[in-house]
């Protein structure tokens, strides 16, 4: 990888903010970054080589940081969300059961043998994608809190499940690896919590701020990369390491200064690089050469929307049910890990991302509908 290629990658990442600039569209930034990668990668002009080892390694760093930020967005400390956890958990379980049925049906129709993977994809929700939509539209109320709890549970469970179902033949090995990463994260939580409660972290923060050392960022990067090293050595994706550490930060309370620093490092460079790399690595021409992949993607997207919409019978308004179906992190993880392991069929990575984009589009419209309904109800009061 050379500086001219790196400059091209950074330039391509600007397409994300460009498409997301119009607030009324509610287009996630990652959509533009993926599109830029597709245009410049194997599908398009071939200017970016996603198989370059340096490019791939930097993308892995971006993947870990992206999942860390996603985990830190899960509102585990919010008392209102914790109080809604019971109902959210019941709904998440219901979605999981229906997703298992739908995943088996889709895998049977297309004869891919990936029923378990499809079930996890269909059951998943993206906290990192949905919560910013909720905040930007100023959605509130009991139903939104219960939906948030449901999303947090589903997101966590599916992130853990992906490495187990992506390669069933090595599920036991992946299970041990996942347990090792989770156990390390639990130990890390208690250690950091003790460090915070003793006041040592606050003293470190003041010293770092005074001397401009950015010690909080440096220490957290050491921890993240150590967890990532544990994950890769135990044959687990760095996605779990990043997400687990993000949950730890969310649980102990991420310092505002650290949040800003992570935002700068991740959203300013490594996350766009990762999504551009991902887009460059996916050959969407497979959708043309394998027309069944188009129908597979549409089936996955529609099955996800239907399964999440069915939660309407448990009291969740239909627009919020559709909004809760938005998925990106888990499909991206499945495509990334599956492509690295070579366990996905021709056109299957593109189909999975197509299904995810369908849910993102539907969730964007549903969120706007929920916001309009909320304003109408407020006007009647």
N, C-alpha and C positions, 0 to 999 in steps of 0.2 A: 504494500500500500504506500502511495506517495502523497505529497502535500497537495498536488493538483486534484487527486482523487478525493482527499479529505475535504478540500475546499468545495468540490462538487457535491459531496454528501451534505455538508453544512448548508450549502445553497439550496439543495433539494428539500431540506427540512423546513425551509421557509414557506413551502406550499401549505403546510399544516395551519399555521396562524393566518395565512392569506384566506383560506377557505372558511376558517372559523371566525374571521373578523366580524362578519355580520351576525349579530347576536340573535336575530329573529330566526335564523336557520338552525341554530343549536347543533351545528356540525362539530363533532369531536375533533380536536387537533390531529389525532393520530390518523384520521381518515386521509387527510391531505398528505401526511408523511408516507403512509403506505402507498398512496397513488403515485407519489414521486418516485418511490423505489420501483414500482411496477414499470413506470415509463422508462426509467434509466437502466433497469436490470434485464434479466433474461427474457422477459416478456416483450420489452420494448427495444431500445436502441443498443442494449448490451454494453453500456458505458461503465457499469458497476459490476464487478465480479464478486458475488456473494460467497464464493468458495475460497477467497483470499484468507489466509490464516490470521493475519493481523486484523483484517476487517471483521472476521468472525469472532475473534477474541474480544475486540472492543464492543461488538454487539452483545456478547454475553455479559459484559460489565453493565451495559445499558439495560439488559433484561433484568439483571439482579436489582439494579437501582430502581427501575420502573416498578417491580413488584414490591420493593421496600416502600416506595411512596404509596402504592395501592393499599398495602397493609396498614400504613400509618393513617390512612383516611377512614378506616373502619372505626366508628364511634363507640369503642368498647367502654369508655369512661362516662358516657352520657347516661345519667340516672334515668331519664325518660325512655331511652332506648332499652336499658336493662329491664325496666318494668314491662316493656312490650315484648320481651324476649320469649315468653311462654307461647303467646299466640303466633309470633313469628316462627318459632321452632316447629310448631304443628303444621303451619303452612309450608315450611321448607320441606318437611318430611313428606307431605302430600305431593308436592311438586316432584320430589325425588322418586316416589313410587310411580307416578304417572310417567315420568321421564324414562324409567326403566322399561316400561311397556312400550313407549314410543320409540326408544332407542332400539329395542329388539325388532320392532316392526320395520323400521327404516333399514336396519342392517339386513334383514331377511329379504326385503324387496330388492335391494341393490347387491345382495350377496357379497358383502365386504368382510364379514366376520368381525366387525368392530362394534357389536351391540353395546358392550360395556362403555366404550369410549363415547359413543353417541349419547348414551344415557347421561353421562357426566356433562357433556356439552349442553344437552337440552335442559338439564337441571340447573346449570350455572347462572349466576347473575354477576355483573361487574360493579362492585362498590365504587371503584375508581372512576367509572363512567357515569353511573346513575346519581351518586351523591352530588357531584357538581351541577347536574341538571336540576336536581331538587333545590339546591341553594340558589341557582341563577333564576329559577322561576318562583322562588319564595313559597314553595309548597310547605304546608304545615298541617298539624292535626294528628289525631290518634291513628288514623289509617296510615299516614305517612310514616309515623314512628314504628308501627308494626311492620310495614313494608321494609323499612331500614333494617330492623332486626332480622327479618327473613333473608334479606340480601347478605347481611354480614355472615350469617350462618351458612348459607349456600355457597358464598364465595370461598370461605375458609375450607369447608368440606370438599369442595370440588378441586381446589388447588392441591390439597393433600392427595386426592384420589387420582389426579391425572397421571402421575408417574407409575401408579399401580395398574392402571387399565391400558395405558398406551402400549405396553409390551407385556401381555399376560404371562408369557413364558418366563419372564424374570421378575414376576410380581413379588415373590418372596424376598429376593435380593433388594428390590426397590422398597419393599415394606420395612426391612431393617434399616436401610438408608434413611427413609423418611422418619422412622422412629428416632434415629440418632440425631438428625437435624432438629426435630421437635424437642427432644430431651435437652439438647444444648440450648435451645431458645428458652426453655422453662428455667434452666439454671441461670441463664443470662438475665432473665426477668427478675428473679429474686436478688441476684447480685447487684444489678443496676438500681433496683428499688431501694435496697439497703444503702447504696452509695448516695442516692438522692435524699433519703430521709436523714442521713447523718449530716447533711449540709455540705459534704465534700464536693458534690457536683456544682453547687452554687458558687463555692469558692473558686473552683476551677473555671467556671463560666466568667466570673468577674476578672480573674487573672488573664484569661485568654482574650477577653474583650479589651482590657486595658493595654495588653502588649500586642494585640492584632495577630495572635498566633493561630486562630481558627482551630483550637485544640478539640472542640466538640466534634467538628466535622472529621478531623483526622482520626480521632478515636473510633468514631462510628464507622468510618470506612474500613479501619482495621478489623473491627468486629464483623462487618458485612463480608469482607473478603475471606475472613477465617471461616465463617459459616459456609460460604460458597466453596471453599477448598474442601471442607468436610463433606458437602453435598456431592461434589464431583468425584471425590475419592471413594464414596459409597454408592456411586452410580445413580445419583439423584440429580435432577435438574436444579440449576441455581435459582430457578423461580421459587422453589419452596424455601430456600435460605433467605431470599429477599423478603418474601411475604411474611415469614415467621418473625424476622427481625422487625419488620414494619409493625406487626401486631404488638411486639414487645414495646416499641416506642409509643404506640397508641395507648397501651395499658399504663405505662408509667408517666405519660404526659410529655409529648415531644416539645422541647424548648423552642420558643418562637424563632430565636436566632438560628438554631440548627435547621428548622423547617425552611427558612429562607435560603440557607446555604445549600441544603439538599435540592431545593427547587432550582437554584441556579445551576448546579452541577448536572442534575438529571434532566429537567425540562429544557435547559438551555443547550445541552449538547448530547449527552449519552442516550437519552430516550429517543430524540429524533434520529440519531444514528442507528439505533436498534430497529426502529420501525421502517426506516429507509432500507436497511439491510434485509429486513424480513420481506418487504415488498419486492426487492431486487431478487430474492431467492425463490420466489413463487412464480412458477410459469403458468400464467393464466391462459396461455395458448392451449394448455391441456383441456380447458373447458370446451374449446372448439374441436380438438381432435378426439375428445371423449365427451360427447354430448350428454351422456348419462350423468356426468359430474355436475352439470348444470342442474339437473333435476334432483340430484343428491343434495346440493346446496340449498335449493328451494325447499326441499322436504325437511331438512334440518332446521332451517329458519322458521318455516311455518309450524313445525311440530313444537318448537320452543315457544312460539307465541301462543299457540293453543293451550299447551300444558300450563303456562303461567296465567293465562286468562281464566282457566277453569277455577282458579282460586277465588273467583267471584262468588262461588257458592258458599265460601267461608267468610263472606262479608267484606272482602277487599274490593273497592271500586274497580271497574273494568279498566279505566285508563291507567291506574296504578299497577294493575296486574300486568298490562302490556309493558309499562315502564320497567317493571322488575325483570322483564325478560331480556333486557339489553345485556349483551355479553361481548366481551372482547379479550380480557386477560386470559381466560381458560382456553378459548379457541386458539389464540396466539401461542399459548404455551404448548397446546397439543400439536400445532403445526410445526413449531420450532423443534420440540423434542422428537416428534414423529419423523420429521425430515432428517434430523441428525442420526436417528437410529435406523432409518430406512424401512420403517414398518408400515408406511402409508402407501396406498396404491396410486397409480397414475391419475392425476386430476383430483385426488382426494384432498390434498392441502388447499387447493384453490376452492374446492367445494365447501370446505369447513369455513374458510374466510368469507365466502359468499353468504353462507347461512348467517354468520355473525353480522355482516353488513345489513342483512334484511332486518334483524332484530334491532340494530342501532337506528335504522330509518323509522321503523314502527314505533320505537320507544320515544324518539324525538317528537313525532306527531302526537303520541299519547300524552307526553309531558305537557305539551302546549295545550292539549284538550283539558287536562287536569287543572292547569293554571287558569284557563278561562272559566271552568266550572266553579273553581274556588272563588274567583272574583264575582261571579254571578250570585253565588250563595251569600257572599259578604254584602253584596248590594241589597239583598232582600232582607237582611237582618236590621 
